[in-house]
């Protein structure tokens, strides 16, 4: 039951020892503040990393050429594996039941001067198939992406980023305009944006057109697919199947992992989730340790309070105060200090995260640090429980004091 007298007694006790109470409250507030900051920072790191995964298909797989590290069939090591058109065609044909969307990429490393009127820029140029849109997940803001007709008819179509559009066209409309790439005219059919800054530095043209226009016949830099109908574990077996197929075509040891590199997004996602689970556990461990340090301070202060009020407690028990009334007084004071201090620590932690999120722009590896409602509620409940525990030990000690002993205390 609510008692005004009890609360007046608590405030009087706190008021008599303002500095001690303030320092105790600060230790608790600092603990919850640090927990919120650490959890928010961990969430910001996870948001940044996961944003990179969301920019690509979750079930995507990329295959890159490498250099052999083992001798095989009389061939020396240190051979560069060069992909070609048959790698793309055969991989699609043999594994059609497990491949949903597919793409091959050829990069134009020279003749990449892009001009429009008096404006000119230099950006990476990639020849791709229509499947690249489903795999890379670039957002088309105007027009369209490279399609099958562009590839089948070797059309000179180009998709540019919003960044490139601003530099070349300023405030003008770019769709339908012709730009020059390495002296060859291309028609702008689409404009895209990407969450990753580096992806906005790429200009896309049809794969066959890139090969023919820039002297890259039968050259492929990398292949990519989205996988269907396979679990994460099954995609690992599929990786080995692909490795054997490429080893057969390019005559290298299937166990030579340096010959080709396969990036499996599903496996990487599993590894990232496991890593962040460990980071989260570590953050909670550090945060809770900080809170416990503050709670121990509360417990020690309450022991001092009990010692100072020994004679008062003895008098109260002598005139009929029950053990529970003594315990409840000490518990209420401990809970009050931890709850109020914890609330301020919580508010300051959330405010600090909001200010940081507003002032610091997001990056590819860190963005939107925040402590969600569930974390805030969990931290508050944890704090109240710890405050109760911190006050219970000195409260029991106070309740166990015998009146005759307390009255003799100096």
C-alpha positions in Angstrom: 0.0 0.0 0.0 1.2 3.5 -0.9 2.4 5.4 2.2 3.3 9.1 2.2 5.2 8.8 5.4 7.5 6.1 4.0 8.3 8.2 0.9 8.9 11.3 3.0 11.3 9.2 5.1 13.1 8.0 2.0 13.5 11.6 0.6 14.7 12.8 3.9 17.4 10.1 4.1 18.5 10.8 0.5 18.5 14.6 1.2 20.8 14.2 4.2 23.4 12.5 2.1 23.1 14.3 -1.3 26.6 13.7 -2.5 26.6 10.0 -1.6 23.2 9.5 -3.2 24.2 11.4 -6.3 27.4 9.3 -6.8 25.5 6.1 -6.2 22.9 7.1 -8.7 25.6 8.1 -11.2 27.2 4.7 -11.1 23.9 3.1 -11.9 23.1 5.6 -14.6 26.5 5.2 -16.2 26.1 1.4 -16.3 22.7 1.5 -18.1 24.0 4.4 -20.3 27.0 2.3 -21.4 24.8 -0.8 -22.0 22.6 1.2 -24.4 25.5 2.8 -26.2 27.2 -0.6 -26.7 24.1 -2.3 -27.9 23.3 0.6 -30.2 26.8 0.6 -31.6 26.6 -3.2 -32.1 23.2 -2.7 -33.9 24.7 0.1 -36.1 27.6 -2.2 -37.1 25.1 -5.0 -37.9 22.9 -2.6 -39.9 25.8 -1.5 -42.0 27.0 -5.1 -42.7 23.5 -6.4 -43.4 22.8 -3.5 -45.7 25.6 -4.8 -47.9 24.0 -8.2 -48.0 20.5 -6.7 -48.8 22.1 -4.9 -51.7 22.7 -8.3 -53.3 20.4 -11.3 -53.6 20.5 -13.2 -50.3 20.7 -16.5 -52.3 23.3 -15.1 -54.7 26.5 -16.9 -55.7 29.5 -15.3 -57.4 32.4 -17.1 -59.2 35.7 -15.3 -59.8 38.7 -16.5 -61.6 42.0 -17.0 -59.8 45.5 -18.4 -60.2 46.3 -22.1 -59.7 48.4 -23.1 -56.7 48.9 -26.7 -57.6 50.3 -28.7 -60.5 47.8 -30.8 -62.4 48.1 -33.2 -65.4 51.6 -32.0 -66.2 50.6 -28.3 -66.1 52.5 -26.0 -63.8 51.0 -24.0 -61.0 50.5 -20.2 -61.1 48.3 -20.4 -64.2 45.6 -17.7 -64.5 42.2 -19.1 -65.1 40.4 -17.1 -67.8 36.6 -17.6 -68.0 34.9 -17.5 -71.4 31.4 -17.6 -72.8 31.1 -21.4 -72.7 31.6 -21.3 -68.9 28.5 -19.2 -68.6 26.5 -21.2 -71.1 27.5 -24.6 -69.8 27.0 -23.6 -66.1 23.5 -22.5 -66.9 22.7 -25.6 -68.9 24.1 -28.2 -66.6 22.7 -26.7 -63.4 19.4 -25.3 -64.7 17.4 -26.9 -62.0 19.3 -25.0 -59.2 19.8 -21.7 -61.0 17.1 -19.1 -61.1 18.7 -15.9 -62.4 22.1 -15.8 -64.0 24.7 -13.2 -65.2 28.1 -13.0 -66.7 30.2 -9.8 -66.4 32.9 -8.4 -68.6 34.7 -5.2 -67.5 35.9 -2.6 -69.8 39.2 -1.4 -68.3 40.2 0.9 -71.2 38.3 3.3 -73.5 36.0 4.2 -70.6 35.8 7.9 -71.2 32.1 8.8 -71.0 31.0 12.1 -72.7 27.8 14.0 -73.3 28.1 17.4 -75.0 30.9 19.3 -73.3 30.8 17.1 -70.1 33.0 14.0 -69.6 33.6 11.5 -66.8 35.5 8.3 -66.2 33.6 5.4 -64.6 33.8 1.6 -64.6 31.9 0.0 -67.5 30.4 -3.4 -67.1 28.8 -5.6 -69.7 26.0 -7.6 -68.1 23.0 -9.8 -68.9 19.5 -8.9 -67.7 19.8 -11.3 -64.7 22.2 -8.8 -63.1 19.3 -6.7 -61.9 17.9 -9.6 -59.8 21.3 -10.5 -58.4 22.9 -7.1 -57.7 19.6 -5.5 -56.5 20.2 -2.0 -57.9 17.1 0.2 -57.7 15.9 1.6 -61.0 14.6 5.1 -60.4 13.8 5.9 -64.0 13.6 3.9 -67.2 14.6 0.3 -67.1 17.6 -2.1 -66.8 19.4 -4.0 -69.5 16.9 -6.6 -70.9 17.0 -9.7 -73.0 16.3 -7.8 -76.3 19.3 -5.6 -75.6 21.5 -8.7 -75.3 20.0 -10.7 -78.1 20.1 -7.8 -80.6 23.5 -6.4 -79.4 21.8 -3.0 -78.8 23.9 0.0 -77.7 21.8 0.6 -74.6 23.3 1.9 -71.3 22.1 2.2 -67.7 23.8 4.9 -65.6 23.7 5.7 -62.0 22.0 8.8 -60.6 25.6 10.0 -59.7 26.7 9.8 -63.3 23.5 11.5 -64.5 24.1 14.5 -62.3 27.6 14.9 -63.5 26.8 14.5 -67.2 23.3 15.9 -67.6 23.0 18.3 -64.6 19.3 19.0 -64.3 18.4 17.7 -67.8 16.4 14.5 -68.5 18.8 11.7 -69.4 16.4 8.9 -70.6 16.6 8.6 -74.4 19.7 10.7 -74.7 22.9 9.4 -76.4 26.2 9.4 -74.7 29.6 8.4 -76.0 31.6 5.6 -74.3 35.1 5.2 -75.7 33.9 7.0 -78.8 30.9 4.7 -79.3 27.4 6.1 -79.0 25.0 4.5 -76.4 21.4 5.3 -75.6 20.5 5.9 -72.0 17.6 3.6 -71.2 17.7 3.6 -67.4 19.0 5.3 -64.2 19.7 3.4 -61.0 20.8 4.1 -57.4 22.6 1.8 -55.0 23.0 1.8 -51.2 26.7 1.1 -51.7 28.7 4.1 -52.8 31.2 2.0 -54.9 28.3 0.5 -56.9 27.2 3.9 -58.1 30.5 4.2 -60.0 29.5 1.6 -62.6 27.8 2.0 -66.0 26.0 -1.0 -67.4 25.8 -2.0 -71.1 24.6 -5.3 -72.7 27.1 -8.1 -72.3 27.4 -9.1 -76.0 27.6 -5.4 -77.0 30.5 -4.8 -74.6 32.4 -7.8 -76.0 32.0 -6.8 -79.6 32.4 -3.0 -79.2 35.5 -3.1 -77.0 37.4 -6.0 -78.4 36.6 -8.4 -75.6 35.3 -11.4 -77.6 34.9 -14.6 -75.5 36.1 -12.9 -72.4 34.3 -13.2 -69.1 35.5 -11.7 -65.8 33.0 -13.3 -63.4 29.7 -15.2 -63.2 26.9 -14.9 -60.8 23.6 -16.7 -60.1 20.8 -16.9 -57.6 20.2 -20.4 -56.3 16.8 -22.0 -55.9 15.6 -25.0 -54.0 18.7 -25.5 -51.9 19.4 -25.1 -48.2 22.5 -23.3 -46.9 24.2 -26.7 -46.3 23.2 -27.9 -49.8 24.6 -24.8 -51.5 28.0 -25.8 -50.0 27.8 -29.1 -51.8 26.7 -27.2 -54.9 29.9 -25.1 -54.6 32.0 -28.3 -54.9 30.0 -29.4 -57.9 30.6 -26.1 -59.7 34.3 -26.3 -58.8 34.6 -29.8 -60.3 32.8 -28.5 -63.5 35.2 -25.6 -63.9 38.2 -27.8 -63.1 37.2 -30.2 -65.9 36.9 -27.3 -68.4 40.1 -25.5 -67.4 42.2 -28.5 -66.4 43.1 -27.7 -62.8 42.9 -29.7 -59.6 39.3 -29.6 -58.2 40.8 -29.2 -54.7 42.8 -26.1 -55.7 40.8 -23.4 -54.0 43.0 -20.7 -55.5 42.1 -21.5 -59.1 38.6 -20.1 -58.7 36.9 -18.3 -55.8 33.2 -18.9 -55.1 31.4 -16.4 -52.9 28.2 -17.9 -51.4 25.9 -15.3 -49.9 23.9 -17.8 -47.9 27.0 -19.2 -46.2 28.4 -15.7 -45.6 25.1 -14.7 -44.1 25.2 -17.6 -41.7 28.7 -16.7 -40.7 27.8 -13.1 -40.2 24.8 -14.0 -38.0 27.0 -16.2 -35.9 29.6 -13.4 -35.6 27.0 -10.9 -34.5 25.5 -13.3 -32.0 28.9 -13.5 -30.4 29.4 -9.7 -30.5 25.9 -9.2 -29.0 26.7 -11.7 -26.2 30.0 -9.9 -25.5 28.3 -6.5 -25.4 25.7 -7.8 -23.0 28.4 -9.3 -20.8 30.3 -6.0 -20.7 27.1 -4.0 -20.2 25.8 -6.2 -17.4 29.2 -6.2 -15.7 29.1 -2.4 -15.7 25.5 -2.4 -14.3 26.5 -4.9 -11.6 29.4 -2.6 -10.6 26.9 0.1 -10.0 24.5 -2.2 -8.2 27.2 -3.3 -5.9 27.8 0.3 -5.1 24.1 0.7 -4.2 24.3 -2.4 -2.0 27.3 -1.0 -0.1 25.6 2.4 0.3 22.5 0.7 1.7 24.7 -1.2 4.2 26.1 2.1 5.4 22.5 3.5 5.6 21.5 0.5 7.8 24.5 1.1 10.0 23.8 4.8 10.4 20.1 4.1 11.2 20.7 1.1 13.6 19.4 3.0 16.7 16.4 4.3 14.8 15.6 0.8 13.5 15.9 -0.6 17.1 13.5 2.1 18.4 11.0 1.3 15.7 11.1 -2.4 16.4 10.8 -1.8 20.1 7.5 0.1 19.6 6.1 -2.7 17.3 7.5 -2.3 13.8 7.3 -5.6 11.9 10.4 -7.0 10.1 8.6 -6.5 6.7 8.1 -2.8 7.4 11.8 -2.5 8.0 12.7 -4.5 4.9 10.2 -2.6 2.7 11.7 0.8 3.7 15.2 -0.3 2.7 14.1 -2.0 -0.5 12.0 1.0 -1.6 15.0 3.3 -1.1 17.3 1.0 -3.1 14.7 0.5 -5.9 14.0 4.2 -6.1 17.6 5.1 -6.5 18.3 2.5 -9.2 15.0 3.1 -11.1 15.4 6.9 -11.3 19.1 6.7 -12.1 18.5 3.9 -14.6 15.8 5.9 -16.3 18.1 8.9 -16.8 20.8 6.6 -18.0 18.4 5.0 -20.5 17.1 8.4 -21.8 20.6 9.8 -22.1 21.8 6.6 -24.0 18.9 6.7 -26.5 19.4 10.5 -27.0 23.1 10.0 -27.6 22.4 7.4 -30.2 19.8 9.6 -31.9 22.2 12.5 -32.0 25.1 10.4 -33.3 22.8 8.9 -36.0 21.7 12.4 -37.1 25.2 13.9 -37.3 27.2 11.0 -38.7 26.3 9.9 -42.2 25.8 6.1 -42.8 28.6 4.1 -44.3 28.9 0.7 -45.9 29.9 -0.8 -42.5 28.0 1.4 -39.9 24.6 3.0 -40.1 21.6 3.8 -37.9 22.8 2.9 -34.4 19.8 2.4 -32.3 18.5 0.6 -29.2 15.1 -0.8 -29.9 12.1 -0.9 -27.5 12.7 -4.5 -26.5 16.3 -3.8 -25.5 15.2 -0.7 -23.5 12.5 -2.6 -21.7 14.8 -5.6 -21.0 17.5 -3.2 -19.6 14.9 -1.4 -17.4 13.5 -4.7 -16.0 17.1 -6.0 -15.4 17.9 -2.8 -13.6 14.9 -3.0 -11.2 15.6 -6.6 -10.4 19.2 -5.8 -9.7 18.1 -2.8 -7.5 15.8 -5.1 -5.5 18.6 -7.6 -5.0 21.0 -4.9 -4.0 18.7 -3.6 -1.3 17.5 -7.0 0.0 20.8 -8.0 1.7 21.0 -4.8 3.8 17.3 -4.9 4.3 17.4 -8.4 5.8 20.3 -7.3 8.0 18.2 -4.4 9.3 15.2 -6.6 10.0 17.4 -9.0 12.0 18.7 -6.3 14.4 17.5 -6.9 17.9 16.0 -3.8 19.6 18.2 -4.1 22.7 21.4 -4.4 20.6 20.3 -1.5 18.4 19.6 0.8 21.3 23.1 0.2 22.7 24.7 1.2 19.3 26.7 4.3 19.3 
